[in-house]
Amino acid sequence: MADESGRQVVVITGASAGVGRALARAYGARGAAVGLIARGQDGLEGAKRDVEHAGGRALILQADVADADAMNDAADRAERELGPIDLWINDAMTSVFSPVKELKPDELERVTKVTYLGAAYGAMAVLRHMLPRDRGTILMVGSALAFRGIPLQAAYCGAKHAMQGFTESLRTELLHDGSGVRIVMAQLPAVNTPQFGWVRSRLPHRAQPVPPIFQPELVAEGIMYLADHPERQSMEIGFPTFKAVWGNRIAPRFSDWVLARSGYSSQQTDEPEDPDRPDNLYEPVPGDHGAHGRFDARAQDSSWQLWLNTHRVTIAGAVLGAAALAGAFLRRD
């Protein structure tokens, strides 16, 4: 669907940086009207420029997703100024790198409010508009960590697990009601985003995504594919995500053992952390940080798993065609 000008109307939380920023730019290139939700004004202004430069229309909706009233206000304003919302993407997140024994209650609460409750509040805010017109898509940006907890990120893993449960519950309610509103969830791999330079950390060395690392534009491509295909209700982006989700289902105790041995080192570089650097747990870090983090030299911009995942019909057709051809040869012989 689209607004009166023919534009698709998309709202993105966490739009100022990382995957949300890559999505904003990509939807701008489609000519969409994009509502941009985040706390940091600098990043929001940068995202607005990106959207408009790409050919879209942008609306800044500065808000903290942990505030339910702010999410309601953002949804209402997007509807008034952009038109009926076709797609709402819940991407905002924060984390704390810390062993549980050193994690503080207020930190656990804040990560939960932003990463889980922020997504739930966003979904609830836009449902007020989508349900009466019986259409629209809510997309939850999840993670392999929604299925497999890892050391040093208990608060974030717990929030992503909660998001997965919320999504499944809401989906079944929408099915029960025969609603035309759709909720889907994309499970992400490690991504080269600025978050690793601004999340709160008690690690002795600088935090990093667990390799292999993927570029945010590739992840945005997978998310957009999921949003575009109503027959899909979830997508695992990248083979590491597939391996983490299914490996944990098949052999959870082995996964525990592997992560106990490698989970600390794989999340840290060799560079010492600066314990006095600013973090974004309660306030945004000033500046426009863009979509990419500091791992460009190591990040991949392609994924064979994503290609296979988004070309299922083509692959199935090729397999069926090959089987038919083989059958014809066998019958001739």
C-alpha positions as CSV (number, residue, x, y, z in Angstrom):
1,M,0.0,0.0,0.0
2,A,1.1,3.6,-0.2
3,D,0.0,7.2,0.7
4,E,-1.9,9.5,-1.6
5,S,1.4,10.4,-3.5
6,G,2.0,6.7,-4.1
7,R,4.7,6.4,-1.5
8,Q,5.0,3.4,0.8
9,V,4.9,4.7,4.4
10,V,7.5,3.1,6.7
11,V,8.4,3.9,10.3
12,I,11.8,2.7,11.7
13,T,12.9,2.8,15.3
14,G,16.6,2.9,15.9
15,A,16.8,4.8,12.5
16,S,19.8,7.0,13.4
17,A,22.5,4.4,13.1
18,G,23.4,0.8,12.2
19,V,20.9,-1.5,10.6
20,G,18.1,1.1,11.1
21,R,20.1,3.7,9.2
22,A,20.8,1.3,6.4
23,L,17.0,0.5,6.2
24,A,16.1,4.2,6.2
25,R,18.5,4.8,3.2
26,A,17.2,1.7,1.4
27,Y,13.5,2.7,1.8
28,G,14.4,6.2,0.7
29,A,15.8,4.8,-2.5
30,R,12.5,3.1,-3.1
31,G,10.8,6.5,-2.8
32,A,9.1,5.7,0.5
33,A,7.9,8.1,3.1
34,V,10.0,7.2,6.1
35,G,9.4,8.1,9.8
36,L,12.7,8.1,11.7
37,I,12.6,7.3,15.4
38,A,15.6,7.6,17.7
39,R,16.9,9.7,20.5
40,G,20.0,11.4,19.0
41,Q,19.2,14.6,17.0
42,D,22.5,14.4,15.0
43,G,21.9,10.9,13.8
44,L,18.3,11.6,13.0
45,E,19.3,14.7,10.9
46,G,21.9,12.5,9.1
47,A,19.3,9.8,8.4
48,K,16.8,12.4,7.1
49,R,19.5,13.6,4.6
50,D,20.2,10.1,3.5
51,V,16.5,9.4,2.9
52,E,15.9,12.6,1.0
53,H,19.1,12.3,-1.0
54,A,18.0,8.7,-2.1
55,G,14.7,10.0,-3.3
56,G,12.3,9.5,-0.4
57,R,10.5,11.7,2.1
58,A,11.7,11.8,5.7
59,L,10.0,12.7,9.0
60,I,12.0,13.0,12.2
61,L,10.1,11.5,15.2
62,Q,12.6,12.1,18.0
63,A,11.7,9.8,20.9
64,D,12.9,7.2,23.4
65,V,11.3,3.9,22.5
66,A,11.3,3.0,26.2
67,D,8.5,5.6,26.7
68,A,5.1,4.0,25.7
69,D,3.4,7.4,25.5
70,A,6.2,8.7,23.2
71,M,5.6,5.7,20.9
72,N,1.9,6.4,20.7
73,D,2.7,10.1,19.9
74,A,5.2,9.0,17.2
75,A,2.7,6.7,15.5
76,D,0.0,9.3,15.6
77,R,2.2,12.0,14.1
78,A,3.4,9.6,11.4
79,E,-0.1,8.9,10.5
80,R,-1.0,12.6,10.3
81,E,2.0,13.8,8.4
82,L,3.0,10.8,6.2
83,G,-0.3,8.9,5.9
84,P,-1.4,5.4,6.8
85,I,1.6,3.3,8.0
86,D,2.2,0.3,5.8
87,L,5.3,-1.0,7.6
88,W,6.6,-0.5,11.1
89,I,10.1,-1.8,11.9
90,N,11.2,-2.2,15.5
91,D,15.0,-2.0,15.4
92,A,16.0,0.1,18.4
93,M,18.3,-1.7,20.9
94,T,20.9,-1.2,23.5
95,S,23.2,-3.6,25.4
96,V,25.6,-3.9,28.3
97,F,28.7,-6.1,27.9
98,S,29.2,-7.4,31.4
99,P,29.2,-10.7,33.3
100,V,25.9,-11.1,35.2
101,K,27.8,-11.0,38.5
102,E,28.8,-7.4,37.7
103,L,25.6,-6.3,36.0
104,K,23.6,-3.7,37.9
105,P,19.8,-3.8,38.3
106,D,19.2,-0.5,36.6
107,E,21.3,-1.6,33.6
108,L,19.3,-4.8,33.2
109,E,16.1,-2.8,33.4
110,R,17.2,-0.2,30.9
111,V,18.3,-2.8,28.3
112,T,15.0,-4.6,28.7
113,K,13.0,-1.4,28.4
114,V,14.7,-0.4,25.1
115,T,15.3,-3.7,23.4
116,Y,12.2,-5.6,24.4
117,L,9.6,-3.2,25.8
118,G,10.5,-0.6,23.1
119,A,9.6,-3.1,20.4
120,A,6.4,-4.1,22.2
121,Y,5.4,-0.5,22.7
122,G,6.0,0.2,19.1
123,A,3.9,-2.7,18.0
124,M,1.1,-1.7,20.4
125,A,1.2,1.9,19.2
126,V,0.9,1.1,15.5
127,L,-1.7,-1.6,16.1
128,R,-4.1,1.1,17.1
129,H,-3.9,2.4,13.5
130,M,-3.5,-0.9,11.5
131,L,-6.2,-3.0,13.1
132,P,-9.2,-0.7,12.2
133,R,-8.1,-0.7,8.5
134,D,-7.2,-4.4,8.6
135,R,-3.8,-4.1,7.0
136,G,-0.1,-3.4,7.6
137,T,3.1,-5.2,8.7
138,I,5.0,-5.0,11.9
139,L,8.6,-6.3,11.6
140,M,10.6,-7.1,14.7
141,V,14.4,-7.0,14.3
142,G,15.5,-10.0,16.3
143,S,18.8,-11.9,16.5
144,A,20.3,-15.3,16.7
145,L,20.5,-14.4,20.4
146,A,16.7,-14.6,20.6
147,F,17.3,-18.3,20.6
148,R,20.8,-18.8,21.9
149,G,22.0,-16.8,24.9
150,I,25.8,-16.0,25.0
151,P,28.0,-14.9,27.9
152,L,28.6,-11.2,28.6
153,Q,25.3,-10.1,27.1
154,A,22.7,-11.6,29.4
155,A,20.5,-8.5,29.4
156,Y,20.4,-8.2,25.6
157,C,19.9,-11.9,25.1
158,G,17.0,-11.9,27.6
159,A,15.4,-9.0,25.9
160,K,15.6,-10.6,22.5
161,H,14.2,-13.9,23.9
162,A,11.3,-11.8,25.2
163,M,10.8,-10.2,21.9
164,Q,10.5,-13.6,20.2
165,G,7.8,-14.7,22.7
166,F,5.9,-11.5,22.3
167,T,5.9,-11.8,18.5
168,E,4.7,-15.4,18.6
169,S,1.9,-14.5,21.0
170,L,0.7,-11.5,18.9
171,R,0.9,-13.5,15.7
172,T,-1.5,-16.2,17.1
173,E,-3.9,-13.5,18.3
174,L,-4.0,-11.9,14.9
175,L,-4.6,-15.3,13.3
176,H,-7.4,-16.0,15.8
177,D,-9.0,-12.7,14.9
178,G,-8.7,-13.3,11.2
179,S,-6.8,-10.0,11.0
180,G,-5.1,-8.7,7.9
181,V,-2.3,-7.2,10.0
182,R,0.9,-9.2,9.9
183,I,3.8,-9.5,12.4
184,V,7.1,-11.0,11.3
185,M,10.6,-11.3,12.8
186,A,14.1,-11.2,11.2
187,Q,16.9,-12.9,13.1
188,L,20.2,-11.2,12.6
189,P,23.8,-12.3,12.6
190,A,26.8,-10.2,13.9
191,V,26.6,-6.8,12.1
192,N,29.2,-4.1,11.6
193,T,27.3,-1.3,13.4
194,P,28.5,1.6,15.7
195,Q,26.9,0.0,18.7
196,F,30.1,-1.8,19.7
197,G,31.8,1.6,20.2
198,W,29.1,3.1,22.4
199,V,27.4,0.4,24.4
200,R,28.3,0.2,28.1
201,S,31.0,-2.3,28.7
202,R,33.0,-3.8,31.6
203,L,35.2,-5.9,29.3
204,P,39.0,-5.4,29.5
205,H,39.2,-5.1,25.7
206,R,37.0,-3.4,23.1
207,A,33.8,-5.2,22.2
208,Q,33.3,-6.7,18.8
209,P,30.6,-8.7,17.0
210,V,31.2,-12.4,17.1
211,P,32.8,-13.2,13.7
212,P,31.9,-13.6,10.9
213,I,30.6,-10.0,10.6
214,F,28.1,-8.7,8.0
215,Q,27.5,-5.3,6.6
216,P,24.3,-3.5,7.6
217,E,23.2,-3.1,4.0
218,L,23.2,-6.8,3.5
219,V,21.1,-7.3,6.6
220,A,18.7,-4.5,5.4
221,E,18.3,-6.4,2.2
222,G,17.1,-9.5,4.0
223,I,14.8,-7.5,6.3
224,M,13.2,-5.8,3.3
225,Y,12.7,-9.1,1.5
226,L,10.9,-10.5,4.6
227,A,8.7,-7.4,4.7
228,D,7.9,-7.7,1.0
229,H,6.8,-11.4,1.1
230,P,3.6,-12.0,2.9
231,E,4.1,-15.8,2.8
232,R,7.1,-15.5,5.1
233,Q,6.7,-15.0,8.9
234,S,10.4,-15.1,9.8
235,M,13.8,-15.2,8.3
236,E,17.3,-16.2,9.6
237,I,19.8,-13.9,7.9
238,G,23.2,-15.4,7.3
239,F,24.5,-18.9,7.9
240,P,25.9,-18.1,11.4
241,T,22.3,-17.2,12.5
242,F,21.0,-20.4,11.0
243,K,23.8,-22.4,12.7
244,A,23.2,-20.8,16.1
245,V,19.4,-21.3,16.1
246,W,19.4,-24.8,14.8
247,G,22.6,-25.9,16.6
248,N,21.0,-24.8,19.9
249,R,17.8,-26.8,19.2
250,I,19.8,-29.9,18.3
251,A,22.6,-29.8,20.8
252,P,22.1,-27.1,23.5
253,R,24.6,-28.6,26.0
254,F,27.3,-28.7,23.3
255,S,26.5,-25.0,22.5
256,D,26.9,-24.2,26.2
257,W,30.3,-25.9,26.2
258,V,31.5,-24.1,23.1
259,L,30.4,-20.7,24.3
260,A,31.9,-21.2,27.8
261,R,35.2,-21.8,26.0
262,S,35.1,-19.2,23.3
263,G,32.3,-16.7,24.1
264,Y,34.5,-14.3,26.0
265,S,37.4,-14.0,23.6
266,S,35.2,-13.9,20.4
267,Q,33.4,-10.8,21.7
268,Q,36.6,-8.8,22.3
269,T,39.4,-7.4,20.1
270,D,43.0,-7.1,21.2
271,E,42.6,-3.4,21.9
272,P,42.2,-2.3,25.5
273,E,38.9,-0.7,26.4
274,D,38.7,2.9,27.6
275,P,36.7,2.7,30.8
276,D,36.0,6.4,30.7
277,R,34.5,6.6,27.2
278,P,30.8,7.7,26.9
279,D,28.1,5.2,26.4
280,N,24.5,5.5,25.1
281,L,22.6,3.5,27.8
282,Y,20.7,6.5,29.1
283,E,21.7,9.3,26.7
284,P,22.7,9.3,23.0
285,V,26.3,9.7,22.2
286,P,26.6,13.0,20.3
287,G,27.4,13.0,16.6
288,D,26.2,11.3,13.5
289,H,27.6,7.8,13.5
290,G,26.1,6.4,10.3
291,A,25.3,2.8,9.5
292,H,28.8,1.3,9.8
293,G,31.0,0.5,12.8
294,R,34.7,0.2,12.8
295,F,34.9,-3.3,11.3
296,D,34.6,-2.5,7.5
297,A,37.8,-4.4,6.7
298,R,36.4,-7.6,8.2
299,A,32.8,-7.3,7.3
300,Q,31.1,-9.3,4.5
301,D,28.7,-7.7,2.0
302,S,27.3,-11.0,0.7
303,S,25.8,-14.2,2.1
304,W,25.2,-17.4,0.2
305,Q,22.7,-18.4,2.8
306,L,20.7,-15.2,2.3
307,W,20.8,-15.7,-1.5
308,L,19.4,-19.2,-1.1
309,N,16.8,-18.0,1.4
310,T,15.5,-15.3,-1.0
311,H,15.6,-17.5,-4.1
312,R,13.6,-20.5,-2.9
313,V,11.2,-20.5,-5.8
314,T,13.9,-20.3,-8.3
315,I,15.9,-23.1,-6.7
316,A,12.8,-25.3,-6.4
317,G,11.9,-24.7,-10.0
318,A,15.5,-25.6,-11.1
319,V,15.4,-28.8,-9.0
320,L,12.0,-29.8,-10.4
321,G,13.1,-29.0,-13.9
322,A,16.3,-31.1,-13.5
323,A,14.2,-34.0,-12.0
324,A,11.8,-33.8,-14.9
325,L,14.6,-33.8,-17.4
326,A,16.3,-36.7,-15.7
327,G,13.0,-38.6,-15.7
328,A,12.6,-38.0,-19.4
329,F,16.0,-39.3,-20.1
330,L,15.4,-42.4,-18.0
331,R,12.1,-43.1,-19.7
332,R,13.7,-42.8,-23.1
333,D,16.4,-45.3,-22.1
